[in-house]
């Protein structure tokens, strides 16, 4: 089956923004105006097509990135009557709508990795918000060309100038206005296109009729000034146009568009548009801007990777005739078809029934069904071409970030960076029936979401789940209940304390029981001494002259080990101690392994009590990145959490604080940091070492007042 759309008329774009800037509302309008959906779904009514999970509809937020395909003819060609001529001007968009909440950052990360361009949506009242900074920096990391859309200009307090100024101040000096709003707040009625020098208004019940007209008299001077600034910004990037402009000759709109397109693709200019998606104003010109200024796959550098065996650099051009190479960027479980693997084709074609090599796992997979996604509905296709985004049904061994390629031409594409989870809780099934389902549900959810981890606590046998934040784990537990019908109890976050000794001490353990028949006799002398932190437990046999027969010595070691696991101070396992068995006695008839095991346990407990036992707690390396104005609050807060600040540094415009903080003081920190820094602070935390717990806190833990 041949390709229906030339690759030059393909746009792979993502819609990214801070939570509540209106990304999903913009996407819903795009689907409506491109004829994919015939009625507009509203987020606030829980009807959005792209927010198809129940939790998304209830909370009014996007949790998973949804992919969809739609078609657009630029406004200047909508008058064409001839069907063939219209078809020749039609563009195909693959759009991914991503979440804005910081807990679901991986969804944005993996979407940006496979997109060619981004539309960044801003709230016209709030301007640049904290998560907009995060997604902007993620887009910078993947060199994604983007255009901006300042949304919600109909709302009270909206300001196009202030929002644009906040983009200049916080994100990039390269942003330039392509449009100006006509009116603001209640009186917002359309936009002025600065290149065309025309006012654009949106008529009809859903603003579907786009009408070009004259610029309002009171805006003419402002438009002239803004157009000059725009043209100067564009001609800077082309010597021929610059000469023309300086000679007093005005470049044509087509010439200006061509240069602006090149500058946008290289990231030197970022066009800014405006509107109100909710009021159906400004979305169609935004679609035109995607066509005019965002790249098609061939306009970007070819994707780079390495050969799995030789590690030599390899590239793949976005061409149907090249060997097949694709990146799996997301795995999702669909209730009707099972596992869906979303992928982006970088080169070559993929047909049904063919075999591909997963160079990450080294396994070959057969391609069964290929689907083109539209939010949560699917269209089956026979073949996918370079630049396409789709999903494969039923791959067995492929996970997020894996490379799929032609078996005879292997390549490994750059993997997706996956952040480490920052919070853990214990989870247990409510009933016996939930027990089996729990394991399966957790395995499925962990396959879908690489930032969600499941582990077992060896000491208690509990299951521990870890994720990016409290909301993240809350959604996971909610999904287990709805999608897998598993009811579970979730514990409070907990810390694994340990115990050790500080000095050397000796003690005797004597176990003598005389009953009617054969008695019990075990007698040992033990020495307990501290060892280096992290060295574990060592048992030394120093018995000379057979005062205790060899067959009873392992039993003493076993008794000591059991006593260590129970602890001395507060019942936590004891570590980093050397125990020496150096004397004792035995009875020819009454001695037994059981008696020596008990004697060993008694002697160890007595010696450990005399050897200054203390508690140890896990200490974390904490790195916090914040804007300078919050630095004082952050350092004060770290000190109040018993933290030691080790280094203050710079990271770009931000300040970085490196410290060591006990894990027990870090619960709820993600939420606390967000509120202290208006959501602009970010932190990473990992285990560093175990350290002695201060006496007063150890007493609280031992008394059970502290968890």
N, C-alpha and C positions, 0 to 999 in steps of 0.2 A: 504494500500500500504506500503510494508516494506521500511526501510531505505536503500538507494542505497549505501551510503558511511558510513563506520564505523566512529563514532565521533572522533576517534583518527586521522583520515585522513582529518580532517576539520581544516581550518585556517581562523579565522575572523581577517582581518588586515586592517589598514588604512594607507594611504600614506599622510604624513604631512610634512610641510616645510614652509619657508618664501616665500613670493610672488616672482615669477620668478626663483625659484631654479630648476624648471623642473618637478614638481610632475605629472602634467597631461601628459607630454611627456613620463615619465616613465610608467604611467598607460596605455597609448596607446600602448607602446611596449609590455607590459604584455599581453594585449588583443590579440595582433598579434601573439606572440609566443605561447600562449595557444590555438590558433586556434579559438578564439571567433570572431575576425574580420579578414577579408581576405585582407584588405589593411590598411596601416598605416595612421591614421588621424593626421595632424600636427596642433599644436596650432597656429603657426604664419601664417598659411594659413586659419585659421578659420574653420578647418575641424575636430577638435578633437571630438571623439565619446562621451567622458565623459563631455565635455563642450557643453551641448546641448541647453542652453538658448541663444537666439539671443544676449543678452547683453554680455554674456561670449565670444561669438565668435568675436564680434566687438572689445572688449577691450583686448582680449587675457588673461583674468584672470578667475579664478574659483570663482563663487559666491555661488552656492549651492553645498553641498556635494552630489556626485552621487554614487549609490551603484551598484555593478555588481558581477556576479558569473562566475568563470572560473575553468579550470582543468589543472593540471600539473603533468607530470611524471619526477622525478629527472633525470638529465643528465646521471647518471651511469646506468639507466635502459632503456635508449631510444633504445638500441640495441635489446631488447626483441622482438621476432617475434610473439610468441603465444599471442593471444588477451586476453585470460583469465589471463595470467601471467602479461600482461601490465596493465589490469584493476585493478589487486590486488596491483599495485604500484602507482596508480593514486591518487592524492590529490585534494580535492575541496577547492578553495579559495573564500571567500566572501570579496570583496575589496571595501573600501570606499575612494574616492578621495576627499580631503577636500580643502577649500579655504585657501589662505595664507594671505589675506588682513586683517588688524586689525579690520576693521569695521564689518567683518563677523565672528568674534571670536566664536559666539554661534554655528556656523556650526561645528567648530573643537571640541568645548566643548562637544556637544551632540554626535558626532561620537566617540570620545575617551571613552565616558561613556559606550559604548556598544561593544568596540573592545577588542580582546584578545592580540593583538600585533600591533606594528607600525613600518613602514619603514620611517625613517626620512631622507629626501633628502636635501643635501647641494649643494650650487653652488661652484664648485672647484676653482673659481676665488675669490669669496667674503668670503668663509668659513662661520662661524657662523654669521648670520645676526639678527637684532633685533627681528623680528617675530619668528625666529627659537628659540630664548630664550623663548618667550611667549609660543609657542606650546610645547616646551620641559617641561616647568614648569607645563603646563596643564596635560601632560602625566605623570609627576611625581605624580601629585595630585590623578590621577586615578590608579596609580601603573601599568602602561602599559609597559610590556617588549618591548624593541625595538632594531632594528639593524639600522646602518647608511649606507647611500649610497652617496659617494662624486661624484657628477655628473659633467658634462661639462668639463672633463679634456682635451678635444680637443681644448678648447678656449685659446686665447692669454692671458697670465698672470695666467693660472691655476697652482696650486701647491698642490699636495696631502699632502706633509709634513706640509705646512702652514695651510691647512684646518684641518688636524688632530690635529695640535697644538692648533688651535682656539677652537676645541671641548674640548680638555683637559682643556684649560684655562677658558672657559666661561661656559661649561655645566657639564662635569663630568670627573674625573680622570680615570674612569673605562673603557674608550673606548680603543679598541685594534685592530690593523690592521689584517685582515684575508687575504688581497690581497695587492699587490703593482702594480702600473701601469707600463706597458712597454712603455717607451717613454712618452713625455708630449707635450701639444699643438699640432702642426701640425704632430709631429711624434708619437702621441699616437696610439698604434696599438693593444693593448690587455692587459690582466692582468696576474699576477702570483698568483696562489693559494698556500698560504704558507703551509697549512696542507698537500696537495697532492704533493707539490714541483714540480708543472707542470706549464708551460706557457699555457694560454688559448687564442686562437685567434678566430675571428668571420668572417666567409667567406660567400659568396653568396650575392645576391643583397641587402638583408635586414639583413645581419649578422645572418641568421637563422641556418647556419652550424657551430657548435661549434667544434673546433679542438684543441686537447691537444698535446703539444709538449715539447721540452726541454727548460730549462731556458736559455736566452741569456747569453753568457760568461761574458759580462761586468756587469751582475747583480748578479752573483753567491754569492759574498761576502755579498752584501746588503741583499739578500734573506736569507742567513744563519743567519745573525744577527737578522733580523726581525722575523724569525721562532723561534729562541731561546726565544726571548722576549714573543712571543705569547704562546709558550708551558709553560714557567714559569708562565705566568698569568693564564693559564688553570689549571695546577697541584696544584696551591695554594688552589683550591676549592675541592680537594679530597685527603684524607690522603694516600690511597692505591697507587694512581698514583704518588703522591709526593715521597713516599718511593722508588718506582720503578725507578723514574727519578733520584733521588739522588744516587741510587745504580748504575747509569750509563746505565740503560736499557731504551730504547726509547719506550714509549707507542704507541699502534697502532692508526691509524687514527680514527677508530670506537670508541676506548676508549676515545680519546681526544674529539671527537664530542659529545659523551654522556655527558661528564662532562661540556663541554662548553654550551650545551643545558640547563642543570640544572642551571648553573650560569647566563645565559642570562634571563631565566624565572624569577629568583629571583631578577634580576636587578643588580647583582654583577659584571657582565661583559657586555660590549656592543660591539658586533662585528662591524667592519667598513669595507665596501666593496667599490669598486670604478668602474668608467666607464664613458661612454658618451651615454645617452639614444638616443640623436638625431642622433649620428653616429652608432647606433645599436651595441654598445659594452658594455658587462658587465651585461645585464639584465637577461639572463638565469641563470648565477651563483647566482644572487640576488634571483631568484625564488627558487633555491635550498636552499639558506640560510634561506628563510622563512620556508621551510619544515623542515630543520635540527634544527633550533634554536628558532623559535617562537612557542608558546604553542598551543596545541589543547585545547578545552574547559575543559576536565577533569583534565588538568594539573594545573589549577588555583584554588585558594580557592573557595568553593561554594559561590554563591551570597547571600548577607545578606539583610534582611528586617525586618519589624515589622508586628505584627498582627493588623489589623485596629481597632479592639475593645479593646483588652487587652494591646496593645502596647508591648507585649512580643517579644523577639528576635526570628526570624525565619530564617532558611537557606534553600536553594534549590540546590540540587546536579544537575550537568548537565547530567541528565539521562532521557531517554524516558519514563521510568516507574514511574517517580515522578509526583506529581500534576503539572499541567501546570502553568508556570509563565513567563511573558514576559514584556519588557519595550518598550513603544512607544517612539521613540527618534526623530521623525520628522513627520510633517504633510505637504503634498504638494498637490497643486491643479493640476490635469492633465487635459489638454483640452479635452481629449477623454473619460476618464472614471470617471472624477470628483475627489473627495477627496481620496488621498492615505495616509494611515498611515503606516510609516515604523516602524518595530518592530524587536527586537532581542529576540529569545526564550532562556530562561535560563534553563528551565526544562520542562519535559513532552512533549506532542505533541499537535498540533492544527489542527483540521480537518474542512473541509468545512461544513457549516450548524450547527456547534456546537455553544453553548452559552458561553460567557466569562463574568467575572465580572470586571468592571473598579473600582478598590478600591479607586481611587482618587476622582472620581465623585459619586461613590456609585451606578452607573447604570449598568444594564446588557446589553450586546450588542450581536447581532447575527452575526456570521461570514458568509459573503456571498462569495465573490471571494477572493482567496489568490493568490498573484502573486510573482514570483521571478523576481527581477528587473535586467535588463541589461542596464545601463545608462537610456535612456528614452524609451526602448522597454520592453515588459513584456512577461513572460511565465507563463501561468496559472498552478497551482499545486493543488492537492487534499489535501495535508497534509504537515505540517512543523514540524521538529523534534528539539530536544534540540541542541543548538548551531547554528541553522539556522538564517539567516537574510532575511526578506522578507517584503512584504507590503500587507495590507488588503484594499480592495476597499470599500468605502462607510460607514465607521464607523461614527455615528452621533455625539457622545459626548466625543470623545477622543482627547486630545491635547498633546503637547510635554511633556515628563516626566511622563506621566500617567502609572500606572501598570495595566496590563491585567492578569487575573489569573483564575484558576478553581473556580467556585462559592462556592464549598463546602470546599475549602482550601484557604481562602483569605490571601493575603500578600501585604504589601506596600513596594516596593523597593525604595532605596534612589533616591530622585528626582535630576534633573539636575539643577546645579546652573545657574541662569539667570542674567546676568549683567544689571544694570539700564541704561536706555537711557540717553545720555548726551546733546542732542541738539534737539530743537523744532522749527517748523515753522508753520505758518498758511497756510491753503489750502482752496481754494474755487472752485466750479465747474465753467467752463467757460460759460455754457449755461444751460437752464432749463432741457434739455435732459440729461445732464451730472449729474444733481443733484441726481437722484435716483441711477444711476449706481455708483456714487462716494461712497455712503454708503456701498453698497455691496462689492465693490472692496477693500475698507479699511478693512472691516470685514474679508474678505477672507485672505488678506495679513497678518493681525494681527494674524489669526489662525495659519498660516504657520510659522511666525517668532515671537517668544516670545520677542525679543528685540525691536520690533516695536510696539509703543503704539499710540492709538488714543484717544483724549479727547476733550471736548468742553469747550470753554471759556464762563462761565456763564454771564460775564459782556457784552460781545460783540456778543455772539451767534456764534462766529467763530469756525471752526473745527481746532484742533491743532494736528499735527503729530510729534512724537518724535522717535529718533533712536540713533544709536551708532556713527554716524558721518555724515559728509556732503555727502560722497560717498554713504553711506547706504541710505539716504533719496533720493538722486538723482536716484538711481537704483529703489527704490520703486515707485517714480513718473513715471519713464520710463516704469516700468512694468504695472502700471495702464493704461498707454496710449496704450501699445501693447496688453496686455492680456485681458483687460476689456474695451478697446476703450473709456477711460474716459479722457477728456481734462480738466486740472485744472490749475489755477493760484496759484503760490507758493510765499508767502510773505517772507520778510527778517525776521530773528530771532528777537523776541521782548520781552520786559520786562513789567511785570504788576506793575506799580508804584502805591502808595497810598498816601493820605494826612492825616495830623492830626494837632492838635493845641498844643501849649506849655504852654499857661497861661490861666487864667480865665478872661472872659469879659462878659459884659451884653449889650443888645441892645433892642430897641423898634421896633415893626413892626406894621404899621398902614395901613389898606387897606380900603379906603372910596371912593365909586363911587356913584355919584348921577345921575341917568338917569330919563327920563320922569316918569316912574312908580315907582316900588319898587327899592330901592337902594341896595348897598352892604356895609356892615360894619363889619370889623374884626380888633381887636386891642389886641396885646400881648406884654409882656415883657419876654425875655428869658435870661438864664445864661448858658454859654458854658464853660466847664472845661475839662482839659485833664484827661484821665484815664490810667491805666497800659497798656503797650504795649501788643497787642493781645487780649484785653478784649472786643473789638467790640464797639457797640453803645448802649447807655442807655437813655431812655426818662423818666423824672420824672414829675409827676403832683403835683405841690405844691400850687394849687389854694385853697384859703380859703374863706368862706362866700359867695360863689356863684357869684364872680365877673365875671366869665365866666361860663355859664351853662354847665353841664356835657356832653350834646350831641355834643358840638363843640370841646371838648378836643382831641378826637382821630384824628380829621381833622388837628389840629395843629401838632400832631406827624407825620402825613402823609406828611405834607408840609416840615417839618424838614428833614425827611428821603429822600425825592426827592432832596432837595437842597444838602444834603450830598453826594448823588450818583453822582451829577454833579461836586462836588469839588469847591475849591476857587482859588487855585494857578494856576493849569494847566489843570483843568478838569478831574482829576483822583478821584476816590471815596475816601471820608473821613472816617477814622476809629478811634477807641479808643478815643471817646469823650462822655461826659455826658451832656445832655441838660435838663435844668430844666425850666418848665413854672411856673412863680411865680406871675404874675400879668397881668392885662389887663382890658378891658371893653367891653360891648356889647350894641346893640340897639334892643329894643323889636321887631321892624318890619323888619329892614334892615339886621340884622345879618343872616349869613348862613354858612353851612359847607365850601362851596367854598371860601368864604371871609376869614374865619379863616385859611384855608389851605395856601392861598397866604400870609396872614400876618405872619404865622409861618415861611414860606420859607424866606420872606424878613428879619425878625428879626434874623434868624439863619445866613444868609449870612453876615449881618452887624456885628453880635457878633463875628463870626469866623474870619473876617478880622482884628478885634481888638485883637484877642487872639493869635497873632503870629503864623499864619498857616505855616506849613513846609511840604516838600515832604518826603516820605519814599520810600526806595528801598529794594528789596529782596537781602539778603546777603547769600552767599553759603559757606558751609564747603567744602574746597578743600584739597584733599590729593594727593600729587604727589610723585611717587617712581621713582628715577633716579640713574644711576651710579654716583659715587662720583665726577668724573671729570666735570660733568655738574651742580653741586650744586650751584656754584656762579651765573651762568647765570640764573638759575631757581628762586633763591631768589630775584635777581635783577628784574627779569621780574614780579614777583608777586607784589613787592613793586610799580613798575611802573603802575600796574593795581589797585592802591589804596587798595592793600591787606595788611592784618596784619598777620605776621608769628607768630604762637602760639607755635609750637614745632618742633624740628628737631630730628629725630630718625633714627634707623637702621632697615633695613628689609633684613636679609641675607647679601648678598654682596652689597646691594643697600642702598641708603639714602632715608629717607621719610621726606617730608616737609608737615606739617599740617598748614593750614591758613584759614582765613575768607576773602572772596573776593566778591565785589558786582557783581551780575549776569550780569549787563550791560557791564562789562569789560571783560566778559569771552567768547564772541562770537569769533569763529575762533581759540579758544585755542587749540583744538585737533591738528589742522594742525600746529600751531605755536610750540607746544611742540614737535611734531614729528621732525620738522626741527631743533629745538634747540638741540635735544638729539640724532640726527641721527636715530630717530624712536625708541630709547631704553627706553624712558620715558613712564610711564603709569599714568593715573590720575582717581580719582573718585570724583564726585561732587554731593552734595545734599543740599537741601534748609535748612537754619539754622533759620533765623529770619529777621524781617524788621528793618531798621535802617535809621536815618535821612540822607538825601542827602545834601552834602556840598552846600552852597549858590550859588557859581558860576555855579555849574553844574545844580542846580535846575533852575537857570535863563535860561540856554541853553535849558533845557527840555521845560520850559514854553514858550520859544520863538519858539519852534518847530524845533530847530537846531539839536537836538539830538534825536535819535530814540531808 
